[in-house]
Amino acid sequence: MADLKLADVEKAYGEVKVLSDIDLDIRKGELIVFVGPSGCGKSTLLRMIAGLEKITGGTLEIDGLVVNDIPPAQRGIAMVFQTYALYPHMTVRDNMAFALKIAGKSKAEIDEAVGRAADILQLGPYLDRLPKALSGGQRQRVAIGRSIVRDPKVYLFDEPLSNLDAALRVATRIEIAKLKESMPDSTMIYVTHDQVEAMTLASRIVVLAGGGIAQVGSPLELYERPNSEFVAQFIGSPAMNLLAGEIVETGEQTVVKLDGGGTARATIPTTDADKGLKVNLGVRPEDLVASDDADFLYQGEVDLVEALGELTVLYFKPDNAEAAPVLAKLAGTHAELRGKAVKLKADPSKIHLFSNGVSLLYR
């Protein structure tokens, strides 16, 4: 398996630059997930690593070798696409063996590689079936198996679960997680728009936005310590609430007076120079709790209630038509709160503060 290094990588189509200043080190054995909004360049970056898109600037190294001008077939990379791309007239066994036959491998080598991949993916009973006799999840496993038999340096996954229904997505995601555990030295890069996939599968997540990298970190690091409002609202579902306010007390803990009348204390150190600074206070819906105290972070009228059984999502009526509604996720059922005024508070350690879109922790 391999280490990868991207240094000042960029991609342009004529005068239009879609990716720039991509600096990223991927260590052997990591499962790196690329996430970001539609059009941010996730799949383009993956295709550049695969050699399917030309790198227009910077260098890509695999195990210390610059591969910018090396053809895809010689990079030691296997790619699993969103569509299964299986040969419909071939059995599962033949689909998995096809690349090895083209490479001139012996029958014994092919049988050993296919058997090993089938065991890993639990495809043994299906080796003599045609793709049309398989479920969507099984077909995707065959596509993954076709990559495993080649024993590549790097595995690339381009939204491999997008074509599956909800139940199959969960089952196949678990299978991919188990696959990674069974191949601890394998290096994998995975593109998805699904945050659950990113949070549950990744060693580290790379958040792409605006043609570059917004933040890189472990799933919990990005969730608990986002460096910007963009990352804070992109990671987590529903998105983090942002409330405008002003710093009124500084020190090891910071007190913010919110424009809506609430007050919040955050375990974020500030200095006297920060007093009076206009900030956006960020708090995740799941970190808000109902409060009967005189002190509160937010107070509003509940406009909509989504009762999900184990929890309830409250949508508060926004102050104006342009404002985003504040959301709270409360444990249990609270259907009776619709139309009522509710006060909310949050633990100071769960509060985030942003100035000009940047977290005060990363200034």
ZABARO-639754 format. One record per residue: x, y, z of N, C-alpha, C in turn. Coordinates in steps of 0.001 Angstrom, whole numbers. Each point is the difference from the previous one (the first is absolute). Layout:
<pts>
PT  n_east n_north    n_up ca_east ca_north   ca_up  c_east c_north    c_up
PT       X       Y       Z       X        Y       Z       X       Y       Z
...
</pts>
This chain:
<pts>
PT  n_east n_north    n_up ca_east ca_north   ca_up  c_east c_north    c_up
PT     839   -1190       0    -839     1190       0     881    1250       0
PT    -615    1183    -159     816     1156    -353    -358    1255     788
PT    1007     888      86    -223     1372     443    -225     858   -1245
PT    -833    1029     152    -220      955   -1086     318    1399     502
PT     525     830    -893     259     1393     338    -412     874   -1172
PT    -893     946     291    -404      987    -992     586    1339     420
PT     752     631    -887     673     1257     307    -386    1061   -1019
PT    -686    1042     466    -412     1132    -854    -763    -464   -1242
PT    -782   -1045     139    -717     -553   -1145   -1132     936    -419
PT    -156     164   -1294   -1106      803    -512    -549    -628   -1272
PT   -1249     391    -293    -667     -465   -1213    -735    1166    -633
PT     245     193   -1284    -669     1079    -731    -503    -543   -1330
PT   -1153     493    -396    -545     -276   -1329      69    1316    -774
PT    1050     149    -792     204     1282    -675     306    1083    1017
PT    -806    1050      -3     195     1106     923    -671    -238    1345
PT    -799   -1045      86    -780     -252    1222     782    -947     908
PT     388     499    1171     721     -812     977   -1008    -564     990
PT     -74   -1334      83    -997     -629     870     613    -510    1300
PT    1301    -259      16     699     -405    1214    1357     677      32
PT     429     422    1175    1322      631     111     522    -161    1419
PT    1328      61     120     681      -48    1304    -405   -1222     822
PT     -99   -1151    -661    -344    -1227     717    1282    -612     548
PT     170      80    1313    1147     -597     688    -545   -1035     984
PT     390   -1250    -203    -581    -1073     816     957   -1180      60
PT     248    -481    1198     779    -1218     204    -943   -1096     481
PT     -17   -1112    -718    -835    -1142     359     924   -1142     378
PT    -139    -479    1218     907    -1016     517    -488   -1408    -331
PT     939    -895    -126    -306    -1402    -254    -978    -517    1056
PT   -1065    -661    -450    -967     -603     909   -1154     905     372
PT       3    1253    -447   -1105      903     317   -1178    -216    -935
PT   -1195     310     499   -1182      134    -851    -385    1472      41
PT     321     695   -1070    -248     1444    -109   -1306     211    -751
PT    -853     857     535   -1272      300    -647     -10    1451    -455
PT    -318     210   -1297    -196     1347    -540   -1486     337      78
PT    -328    1121     641   -1381      473      36     -30    1474    -392
PT   -1182     455    -327    -165     1395    -375   -1280     167    -797
PT    -427    1234    -229   -1225      237    -768     159    -410   -1451
PT   -1113    -136    -691      34     -353   -1421     832    1013    -769
PT     859    -511    -890     819      880    -825    1277     473     652
PT     329    -527    1203    1204      484     690    1273    -657    -526
PT    -119   -1067    -797    1178     -633    -584     397   -1319     634
PT    -886    -620     788     335    -1272     662     371   -1078   -1013
PT    -916    -242    -941     241    -1060    -986    1128     370    -946
PT     120    1290    -319    1102      438    -867    1344    -303     645
PT     125     277    1294    1250     -282     703     275   -1497      28
PT   -1029    -793     205     176    -1453       1     459    -490   -1369
PT    -596     550   -1052     360     -405   -1357    1423     456    -356
PT     455    1101     571    1386      427    -201     963    -984     647
PT    -353    -492    1188     842     -993     662      35   -1284    -827
PT   -1151    -359    -581     -81    -1218    -816     707     144   -1336
PT     211    1243    -443     604      218   -1309   -1012     169   -1105
PT   -1284      81     357   -1055      183    -998    -196    1469    -358
PT     536     898     822      13     1438    -289    1441     469     101
PT     424     839    -916    1376      501       3     181    1049    1087
PT    1086    -100     739     354     1008     998     629    1181    -726
PT    -575    1182     179     501     1169    -731    1009     816     790
PT     242    -369    1248     997      691     805     312    -800    1245
PT    1234      85     496     386     -726    1192     392   -1432    -297
PT     224    -773    1071     459    -1381    -170    -808    -956     865
PT    -130   -1216    -514    -596    -1106     740    1055   -1088     127
PT     297    -403    1244     972    -1054     249    -700   -1211     608
PT     354   -1181    -478    -436    -1258     604    1249    -763     395
PT     154    -220    1299    1211     -632     535    1266     710    -470
PT     -46    1337      -4    1181      795    -328     259     201   -1472
PT    -816    -637    -855     186      130   -1446   -1026     965    -570
PT     471    1024    -711    -912      944    -649    -682    -709   -1165
PT   -1340     -12      12    -750     -790    -985    -839     872    -941
PT     270    1313     -27    -813      893    -842    -161    -510   -1423
PT    1087    -522    -567     -18     -405   -1410     -37   -1520    -178
PT    -256    -714    1072     -84    -1459     -81   -1441    -403    -303
PT    -230    -879    -983   -1365     -402    -364    -736    -651    1175
PT   -1329      76      -2    -788     -579    1102     327   -1461     281
PT     173    -798   -1044     213    -1436     184    1311    -310     704
PT     927     968      28    1309     -248     597     167     663    1363
PT   -1084     559     544      98      693    1288    -267    -918    1193
PT    -437   -1226    -253    -297     -906    1105   -1242     395     756
PT   -1003     491    -753   -1234      507     605   -1187    -783    -548
PT    -967    -282     868   -1255     -618    -428   -1145     915     408
PT    -979     162    -877   -1080      951     234   -1350    -704     -23
PT    -825     327     987   -1375     -501      72    -917    1178    -289
PT    -803    -122   -1060    -825     1122    -455   -1388     -39     632
PT    -714    1114    -184   -1376      104     486    -878   -1050    -671
PT     177    -194   -1298    -692    -1067    -707     870   -1249      53
PT    -612   -1162      74     766    -1224     217     901    -330   -1187
PT    -445     333   -1213     788     -234   -1217     435   -1451    -119
PT    -924    -932     287     303    -1426    -150    -360    -455   -1405
PT     696   -1015    -472    -336     -584   -1300   -1218    -909     186
PT   -1139     341    -613   -1237     -738     289      12   -1447    -463
PT     829    -327   -1020      20    -1356    -536    1005    -900     717
PT     744     570     949    1008     -768     725    -499    -333    1403
PT     412   -1144     512    -312     -358    1379     786     894     952
PT    -356     -83    1271     739      741    1025    1480    -380     -40
PT     271   -1294    -111    1385     -482     -55     750     628   -1181
PT    -632      16   -1160     671      526   -1192     159    1512      73
PT    -989     691     576     133     1444     171    1208     336     868
PT     162    -743    1095    1103      266     920    1341    -404    -603
PT     -18   -1002    -855    1249     -519    -559     440     719   -1262
PT    -863     816    -596     248      534   -1337    1320     767    -102
PT     249     900     953    1215      820     -77    1251    -863     117
PT     -80   -1066     798    1158     -869     164     255    -815   -1266
PT   -1084    -398    -687     169     -724   -1266     666     894   -1038
PT    -446    1259     -58     596      953    -946    1483     193     307
PT     340     -43    1312    1396      188     398     845   -1245    -222
PT    -634   -1090    -439     752    -1207    -316     355    -857    1195
PT    -749     130    1100     265     -806    1179    -401   -1458    -253
PT     626    -908     736    -314    -1423    -155   -1336    -315     646
PT    -587   -1139    -393   -1286     -399     556      84    -187    1510
PT    1106    -554     462     167     -214    1441      26    1338     748
PT     723     989    -550      64     1323     630   -1376     651      17
PT    -718    -128   -1109   -1325      612    -107    -953    -639    1002
PT      -9   -1328      51    -911     -697     918     294     363    1450
PT    1285     114     337     368      360    1369    -465    1414     342
PT     219     947    -915    -375     1399     244   -1516     152      93
PT    -726    -645    -918   -1462       90      12    -560    -658    1264
PT     556   -1149     379    -464     -679    1203     228     824    1251
PT    1167     651      70     296      836    1166    -952    1180      82
PT    -245     671   -1130    -921     1143     -18   -1418    -441     317
PT    -418   -1148    -519   -1348     -511     257    -184    -305    1477
PT    1043    -514     657     -92     -276    1437    -135    1294     796
PT     805     995    -359     -55     1285     709   -1387     623    -116
PT    -587     -77   -1195   -1276      670    -281   -1207    -922     118
PT     225   -1243     429   -1082     -971     163    -789    -194   -1300
PT     758    -168   -1079    -615     -182   -1316     126   -1436    -509
PT     538    -888     823     201    -1378    -434   -1219    -666    -612
PT   -1193     109     610   -1185     -671    -552    -485     587   -1330
PT     533    1177    -379    -541      701   -1175     964       1   -1193
PT    1113    -693     101    1040       99   -1021    -467    -440   -1382
PT    -965    -889     -66    -460     -495   -1307   -1290     661    -475
PT    -422    1048     700   -1205      724    -409     361    1150    -942
PT    -985     405    -812     143     1204    -813    -404    1216     839
PT     486    1185    -339    -350     1202     767   -1501     229     143
PT    -786    -359   -1013   -1435      245      66    -672    -812    1104
PT     667   -1039     501    -555     -837    1065     432     474    1389
PT     649    1161      82     491      519    1262    -756    1250     406
PT     -13     289    1292    -557     1267     493     994    1121    -269
PT    -456    1240     193     890     1141    -213    1210     -44     909
PT    -201    -368    1272    1129      -79     917     991   -1077    -394
PT    -512   -1131    -488     893    -1074    -446     786     417   -1233
PT    -648     711    -916     713      473   -1197    1129     953     387
PT    -267     862     986    1047      927     407    1149    -750     667
PT    -316   -1069     699    1061     -813     589     841    -660   -1089
PT    -633    -418   -1095     751     -576   -1111     949    1047    -586
PT    -502    1249    -131     844     1079    -519    1200     236     915
PT    -234     -77    1316    1110      147     952     949   -1192    -118
PT    -586   -1202    -154     828    -1199    -148     883      53   -1222
PT    -514     585   -1070     788      150   -1227    1240     853     253
PT    -109     936     958    1160      809     374     950    -773     893
PT    -558    -763     944     838     -714     962     921   -1004    -689
PT    -523    -689   -1034     818    -1048    -639    1258     575    -637
PT      -8    1274    -317    1170      615    -636    1078     362    1020
PT    -347     -60    1316     941      333    1069     673    1345    -268
PT    -800    1069    -131     565     1311    -348     699     663    1182
PT     742    1048    -289     607      799    1058   -1041     872     690
PT    -960     498    -784   -1011      927     519   -1365    -373    -574
PT   -1008       3     861   -1389     -202    -431    -697    1354     -51
PT    -707     256   -1087    -771     1232    -157   -1481    -348    -119
PT    -828     650     810   -1447     -231     -16    -692    1311    -360
PT    -745       5   -1114    -701     1208    -438   -1499    -165     250
PT    -441     440    1184   -1411      -90     416    -575   -1389    -289
PT     588   -1041     554    -404    -1361    -380   -1378    -415     484
PT    -582     746     953   -1292     -415     551   -1165     849    -498
PT     278     935    -894   -1027      961    -408   -1191    -641    -694
PT     216   -1124    -680   -1093     -623    -748    -807   -1002     822
PT     315    -140    1290    -677     -973     830   -1118     653     804
PT   -1022    -791     351   -1055      541     849     510     104    1431
PT    -806     612     885     470      350    1342     497   -1208     776
PT    -762   -1093     -21     386    -1180     772    1293    -606    -536
PT     129     -73   -1330    1210     -564    -594    1211     891     240
PT    -218    1305      35    1103      923     274     600    -306    1366
PT    -873    -177     991     484     -284    1353     760   -1318      20
PT    -596   -1045    -596     627    -1322       7    1343      16    -726
PT      55     663   -1159    1238       22    -787    1049     880     660
PT    -434    1077     653     947      840     733     678    -803    1108
PT    -773    -810     701     564     -842    1051     987   -1006    -595
PT    -346    -533   -1177     896     -955    -661    1318     661    -398
PT     -58    1247    -466    1230      709    -370     848     251    1247
PT    -655     347    1119     740      205    1250     690   -1292     432
PT    -708   -1127    -116     601    -1293     354    1121    -366    -975
PT    -193     345   -1285    1033     -252   -1000    1277     735     373
PT    -124    1257     406    1189      776     390     673    -620    1219
PT    -791    -477     956     578     -640    1180     768   -1266    -372
PT    -505    -716   -1003     660    -1234    -417    1232     266    -854
PT     152    1254    -461    1150      373    -828     628    1256     602
PT     561    -111    1225     443     1195     728    1107     791    -676
PT     787    -638    -854    1095      715    -667    -417     647   -1320
PT   -1239    -240    -424    -455      549   -1281    -277    1488     131
PT     369     742   -1031    -245     1443     -53   -1223     235    -872
PT    -996     702     554   -1249      214    -719    -363    1478       6
PT    -514     455   -1150    -523     1363    -121   -1439    -123    -480
PT    -892     657     713   -1434     -227    -174    -692    1355    -180
PT    -754     137   -1082    -753     1227    -256   -1469    -237     317
PT    -602     906     750   -1422     -116     298    -578    1374     304
PT   -1318     116    -135    -707     1192     474    -784    -323    1265
PT      83   -1261     445    -765     -467    1149     851     138    1266
PT    -451     834     929     783      257    1197     118   -1224     896
PT   -1039    -835      21      57    -1202     835    1118    -915    -492
PT     115    -167   -1316    1088     -793    -558    1350     587     404
PT     124    1315    -128    1271      648     330     345    -176    1473
PT    -967     245     887     267      -47    1431     300   -1409     489
PT    -627   -1009    -608     152    -1364     500    1160    -748    -649
PT     415     384   -1196    1025     -750    -711    1391     612     102
PT     101    1299     111    1266      697    -235     987    -107    1148
PT    1283    -148    -355    1086      287     941     118    1520     133
PT     -14     670   -1155     -42     1465     -43    -935     428   -1117
PT    -606    1160     188    -890      578    -993     666    1238    -595
PT     -92     122   -1330     467     1199    -696   -1232     738    -503
PT    -242    1192     547   -1140      812    -420     468     941   -1097
PT    -630    -114   -1181     352      843   -1137   -1052    1083    -187
PT     451    1194    -336    -922     1113    -262     751    1102    -717
PT    -682     667    -905     584     1148    -677    1249    -313    -785
PT     126   -1241    -497    1165     -362    -802    1223    -383     795
PT    -152    -155    1330    1144     -376     825    -441    -808    1192
PT     943    -227     914    -279     -763    1216    -394     963    1113
PT   -1185    -222     566    -472      844    1093     564    -464    1343
PT      63   -1313     217     547     -546    1245     237   -1485    -170
PT    1015    -498     685     305    -1436      36      88    -413    1458
PT    -626   -1126     334      84     -481    1378    -799   -1268     184
PT     101    -566    1187    -806    -1168     319   -1467     408      41
PT    -924    -964    -141   -1426      355      39    -391     795    1242
PT     448    -440    1176    -386      699    1229     674    1359     115
PT    1210     122    -531     675     1302      13    -788    1020    -808
PT    -464    -391   -1180    -774      932    -820   -1347     306     639
PT    -581    -981     674   -1292      203     659     142     904    1219
PT    1044    -217     795     143      720    1261     799    1291    -121
PT     903      89   -1002     860     1179    -126      82     473   -1462
PT   -1131     337    -613      49      508   -1379     745    1324     -40
PT     764     221   -1074     810     1224     -71    -739    1171    -625
PT   -1203    -242    -512    -739     1071    -672   -1490    -268      80
PT    -772    1034    -279   -1451     -154     -37    -408   -1011   -1072
PT     725       6   -1120    -353     -928   -1073     118   -1439     469
PT    1146    -357     586     196    -1372     463    -977    -323    1121
PT    -225     954     892    -916     -218    1118   -1402    -348    -478
PT    -445     666   -1066   -1349     -254    -488     -51   -1162    -979
PT    1132    -327    -627      -7    -1105    -949      65   -1347     707
PT     804     -67    1075     116    -1240     770   -1067       3    1081
PT    -831   -1017       2   -1082      -87     963   -1344     199    -671
PT    -988    -765     438   -1340       96    -570   -1030    -164    1103
PT    -890     999     173     -95     1266    -730    1229     882     243
PT     105    1046    -817    1166      877      62      33     763    1318
PT    1203     432     364     181      803    1206    -796    1300     -80
PT    -615     395    1103    -673     1292      89    1046    1107     143
PT    -216    1118    -664     853     1177     147    -853    1168     475
PT     408     610    1109    -742     1103     602     940    1189     172
PT    -432    1170    -462     838     1199      68      29     545    1425
PT    1172     516     398     121      582    1329    1266     812     141
PT     314     369    1243    1166      843     292     655    -491    1281
PT    1332     -47       0     739     -402    1189     -70    1114    1046
PT    -483    -350    1197    -137     1015    1069     939    -275    1171
PT     511   -1234     115     978     -321    1042    1068    -902    -600
PT    1258     240     349    1106     -788    -550     750    -709    1117
PT     914    -879    -392     777     -758     968      84   -1454    -423
PT     198    -896     980      45    -1430    -307   -1335    -489    -535
PT   -1077     615     474   -1322     -214    -577    -490    1326    -565
PT    -770    -105   -1082    -481     1194    -698   -1515      61     104
PT    -507    1175     323   -1448      201      86    -459     787   -1213
PT   -1039    -499    -661    -542      634   -1199   -1446     398     260
PT    -304    1241    -286   -1381      477      38    -564    -109   -1403
PT   -1054    -770    -159    -566     -260   -1315   -1007    1060    -391
PT     -99     242   -1303    -914     1029    -491   -1445    -315     362
PT    -319   -1284     167   -1364     -390     346    -318     118    1470
PT     970     456     807    -260      211    1412     623   -1037     911
PT     434   -1106    -532     605    -1038     814    1447     294     334
PT     539    -789     932    1394      116     404     620   -1391      20
PT    1244     -94    -434     672    -1292     -21    1424     153     495
PT     474   -1030     690    1376      -62     471     708   -1113    -760
PT    1185     297    -537     740     -970    -804    1379    -225     601
PT     434   -1252      21    1344     -317     512    1034     239   -1095
PT      20    1221    -492     941      433   -1035     714    1237     541
PT    1323     -58     192     700     1150     577      60    1183    -961
PT    -199    1188     542     111     1242    -770     747    1035     839
PT     395    1078    -632     743     1061     684    -845    1267      60
PT     510     989     725    -723     1272     125    -242     637   -1359
PT     897    -279    -956    -148      581   -1335   -1237    -543    -715
PT    -507   -1147     468   -1164     -598    -649   -1327     544     529
PT      45     759    1076   -1243      520     568    -692     921    -999
PT   -1280    -238    -212    -762      765    -983      36    -594   -1398
PT     768   -1093    -193     111     -628   -1328   -1327    -635    -401
PT    -433     302   -1207   -1205     -629    -544     352   -1417    -447
PT    -791    -956     442     285    -1401    -318   -1294    -714    -371
PT     180   -1145    -622   -1092     -956    -159     241   -1143     966
PT    -978    -247     835      86    -1108     944    -567   -1242    -670
PT     770   -1087      28    -455    -1241    -598    -339   -1027    1066
PT   -1131    -662    -157    -389    -1071     918    -776   -1044    -791
PT     368   -1258     174    -652    -1065    -747   -1380    -289     596
PT    -969    -359    -856   -1355     -285     500     -20   -1052    1104
PT     885    -993     -87      11    -1068     996     614     430    1327
PT     662    1168      31     601      495    1236    -913     965     748
PT   -1157     293    -550    -958      879     666    -931    -813     889
PT    -306     549    1172    -951     -640     915   -1007    1051     457
PT   -1218    -452     286   -1029      913     498     390     486    1394
PT    -356    1253     292     397      606    1267   -1146     813     588
PT    -135     -89    1322    -952      859     715     716    1105     748
PT    1327      94    -165     790      996     717    -282    1405    -514
PT     322     958     849    -111     1394    -435    1027     288   -1088
PT    1179    -650     103    1023      164   -1026    -266   -1004   -1119
PT      72     475   -1220    -223     -886   -1145     851     473   -1166
PT     296    -928    -876     761      312   -1208    -937     494   -1097
PT   -1123    -676    -140    -944      334   -1079   -1420    -220     497
PT    -888     866    -425   -1422     -170     288    -793     273   -1270
PT    -929    -889    -326    -799      186   -1197   -1251    -846      22
PT    -837     246    -982   -1247     -756    -129     218   -1192    -928
PT    -426   -1172     444     163    -1221    -790    -989      26   -1162
PT     555     -29   -1219    -825       98   -1204    -387   -1376    -539
PT     897    -985     167    -238    -1332    -546     683   -1025     896
PT    -654   -1145     152     553    -1084     808      95   -1251    -857
PT    1195    -607     -28     186    -1296    -654     244   -1035    1090
PT    -995    -817     266     112    -1036    1029     558   -1271    -634
PT    1230    -369     378     669    -1152    -590      71   -1181     956
PT    -702     101    1112      -2    -1095     956    1070     182    1048
PT    1242    -355    -352    1083      106     978     410    1455     243
PT    -358     885    -936     288     1417     182   -1037     832    -741
PT     -11    1282     320    -923      938    -630     803    1181    -539
PT    -255     376   -1251     645     1171    -591    -975    1167      54
PT     424    1080     627    -817     1210      96     524    1045    -973
PT    -903     564    -804     323     1098    -897    -626    1260     584
PT     829     992     279    -507     1229     596    -296    1033   -1088
PT   -1047     764     214    -419     1003    -970    1088    1054    -132
PT     528     226   -1214    1086      984    -173    -495    1416     240
PT     957     873     362    -351     1394     274    -474     736   -1244
PT     518    -402   -1177    -429      620   -1246      72   -1037   -1105
PT    -528     371   -1169    -103     -950   -1112    1354    -451    -511
PT    1046     811     198    1323     -328    -523     834    -836     975
PT    -399     -18    1264     783     -700    1010    -254   -1505     -57
PT    1057    -771     249    -158    -1453      68    -640    -369    1327
PT    -886    -991      10    -623     -383    1268    1012    -649     938
PT    -157     244    1291     809     -680    1007    -607   -1379     235
PT     868   -1024      85    -445    -1372     221     551    -522    1311
PT    -797    -837     664     452     -692    1204    -418   -1462     -92
PT     892    -893     417    -312    -1432      50     -57    -405    1468
PT   -1204    -320     466    -200     -366    1390    -281   -1492     109
PT     556    -628    1012    -251    -1422     218   -1459    -232     357
PT    -560   -1109    -483   -1378     -347     323   -1003     680    -904
PT   -1246      31     406   -1091      592    -788    -493    1281     662
PT    -211    1018    -828    -430     1314     507    -980     643    -978
PT    -940    -772    -499    -938      516   -1000    -838    1150     540
PT    -160      50    1323    -866     1036     598     623    1393     -34
PT    1273     110    -444     677     1301      30    -323     878   -1205
PT    -661    -536   -1017    -292      811   -1178    -850    1214     375
PT     429    1174    -467    -707     1246     259     338     638    1329
PT     861    -641     790     340      537    1319    1370     668     -36
PT     191     940     945    1297      645     151     887    -894     867
PT    1202    -273    -491     917     -899     696    1348     684     163
PT     580    -154    1200    1358      488     241     978   -1155    -162
PT    1181     321    -536    1032    -1005    -212    1323     485     576
PT     810    -966     442    1355      325     444     927   -1118    -474
PT    1302     201     177     986     -996    -410    1206      67     917
PT     684   -1120     136    1218      -58     794    1053     911    -627
PT     724     794     803    1029      912    -560    1027    -698    -881
PT     291   -1276     277    1002     -717    -806    -520    -348   -1385
PT   -1304     129    -227    -600     -331   -1289    -212    1231    -883
PT     419    1172     489    -215     1245    -730    1203     296    -900
PT    -273     457   -1217    1035      408    -953    -172    1493    -284
PT    1116     692    -213     -52     1425    -326     768     256   -1296
PT    -622     774    -888     599      300   -1299       5    1508    -225
PT    1105     470    -558     102     1407    -402     447      42   -1459
PT    -782     683    -825     273       29   -1455     103   -1400    -574
PT    -805    -912     504     -71    -1354    -531    1041    -942     539
PT     955     479     825    1097     -839     506    -193    -232    1497
PT     236   -1243     441    -117     -322    1417    1044     766     802
PT    -407     500    1165     956      698     859    1099    -936     494
PT    -238   -1308     -26    1015     -955     409    1145     -89   -1013
PT    -237     431   -1241     997     -156   -1084     532    1340    -486
PT    -208    1067     764     482     1311    -453    1528      30     -56
</pts>
